[in-house]
Amino acid sequence: MAVSSGEGKATPDRHMASRRAGEQGLLFDTQVSVPPEDVGYRGPTACAAAGITYRQLDYWARTKLVEPSVRAAHGSGSQRLYSFRDILVLKVVKRLLDTGVSLQQIRTAVIHLRDRGVQDLAQITLMSDGVSVYECTSADEVVDLLQGGQGVFGIALGRVWQEVEGSLAELPGERAAADPPVHPHDELANRRRARRTG
């Protein structure tokens, strides 16, 4: 993942474009609330919020592109739980794939995003020319990329954050527990538990 830097390259045109970008408030300085880290979302909920299929979710987890960070699957019947951040990254991966960015470049971008703090993610705009992915943290950096002819499209993570937050507000989440909860109507789980304690 390439990282651009706009320091020391100010021009009058760039200042004007930068000021306009700042006035719009769409790319940077997005105020977001950080969700609790122990709240997770099951696979179908993560799919609905990220706009992906369960097959994609499962493949990306098995290939370690985006793994569930709240609770991984442990054998047949166990439920993965994805954090808010995981779902945010899933949605970004989907958007990058839809625009034709290679899976290799996406994997590099995801690794880079994992190293960032949760609050930092909302301040990032990913720009791409269809081949490489660039991280921009200011309007000046976006303008530099555009002037250099590199940025074809951008993904403002603050905006994606708001979309995911809105989707998850209507979908069920659950607190992580040491063991997955056993439902009283789950006869097979009740038998297993009785055998272990029995």
N, C-alpha and C positions, 0 to 999 in steps of 0.2 A: 504494500500500500504506500503510495507516495504521499508525502506531507508537504504542502506548500507553505511558504512564508512570505508575507507581504511587507515585512519591515524594511524601511528605508527606500521604498520605491513609489512614494506618493506623487501623484500628478493632479492637476486641477480637475480633470475629467473623473479620475478615480475618486477624489474627495466628494464630488457631486454624486456619483453613483453610490458611493459608500453611505453618504448621508441619506439618500433616498431609501437604500436598503434598510438602514437603521430605523427610518421613520415607519417603514412598513411593518417592522416587527415580526416578520414571518420566518426569517432564517436564524436569528440569534437572540440572545437575552430572553429566552422563553422561561417563564417561571413555572415550575412543575412541583408537584408534591411527590415525595418519595414514598412508595408503598411499603408496607411491612415486609421484611425479608422472609418471615416464616409462613407467609400465605402463598399457597400454590394452587395451580389450576391443572385439572386433568387434561389428557390429550384432546378430547373433543372440544373442550372449551378453548384450549390453546389454538386449535385449528380454526375455530370460528373467529377468534379475535385477530389472528394473523392473516386470515384469508387463504389458508392452504388446505390441502387434503391430508387425511390421516396417513396415507401412504407416504407423502412427502415428509411429514413429521417423523414417522417411524424410520425412514431411510436416513434422514439427517441425524437422528439420534444414534442409529447403528454405526454410521460413518464418522461419528463424533464431530459433525459440523456444528450442531447446536444440541447439547445434551441438557436434560432437565437438572436444574441445580438444587431444587428443593428436595426432591426424592427421586432416585433412579429406580427403574424396574428391577425387581429381584425375583426372577422366575415367572412362571406362568401365573396369570391372574393378578399379579401385583400392578398397582397403578403408578405411572410416572406422574410427578407433579412439577410443573414448569413455573418459574418465578415470573414476575412482571417483566424483568429485564430479559429473560429468555424469550418471552413472547415478542418483545420489542425487536430483538435481534432476528427472530423468525420472520417478522414482517419486513424488515430491511432486506433479508436474504431473498424473500419472494420478489420484492420490487427490483432488486438488482438482477435477478434471473429474468424477470419479465422484460428488462431493457437490453438483454443480450450480453451481460457481463459474464465472463467465464467462471466456472465453479472454482477454479484455482485462484483467481483474483478475489472471489467472494470469500473463500476460506482464509486468505491473507487478511482481508478486511475484518472478518469475524474475530480472528486471533487478536488483531490490534484493538478492536472494540472491547474485548474481554479485559484488557489491561487498564481500561479507563474506569474511573469511579462512576457510580450510577448517576449522580448529579451532573457529571461532566458530559454524559451522553446527550442530554437535552440541549447542550450548547454546540453540538457538532452538526455540520452540514456535509454530507458526502457528495462529491461531484465526480462525474465520470465522463470519459470520452467514448465509452463503449468498450474500451480495452482495459484501461487502468482506473483505479478508484483513488480519489484524493480526499483527504480530510481537510476541512476548512473550519476554523474556529472564529473567524471574523469576516465581516463584509469585505474588507480589503483583500483578503485571500481569495474570495470568490471572484472579485473584480480582476485580480491578477490572472487567475486561470482563464477567465473569459477573454481578457485582452490577449493572452497568449494562444488563444484558439483551442484550449484544451477542454473546457467544461461544456458538455453537451446537455447534460441533465443533472439535477441535484436532488438530494433527498435530505430535507431538514428533519433531523431526528427529534427535535422538539415537537414538530407537527405530528410525526408518527407516534410520539409518546402520548400526545393528546388523543389521537385516534384510538390507540390501544386502551388507554384509560377509560375512554367513553364506552368502548365495547365491553370491557371487563366489568363496568359498573352494572351491566344488565345480565352478567353471566355468573354462575356459582364458582366460588373459590373455597378453599378449605385450609385450615391451619395444619402445618406439618406436625406429625406425631412420630414417636419412635417406631411404632408399628402401625400399619394401616388399620383404620377402624373396622371392627367386625359388625356387620349388620345383623340384627336379631333374626331376620327372615332368611339369612344365608345358611342353609342347613349344612352344606359341605364345610364351611368355615367353622361352624359350631362343633362338628364332629372332630375336625383336626385339633381344635383347641382342647376338647375333652380328652383326646388321646395324649396330648402333651402334658396336661395337668393330672391326668388320670391315674 
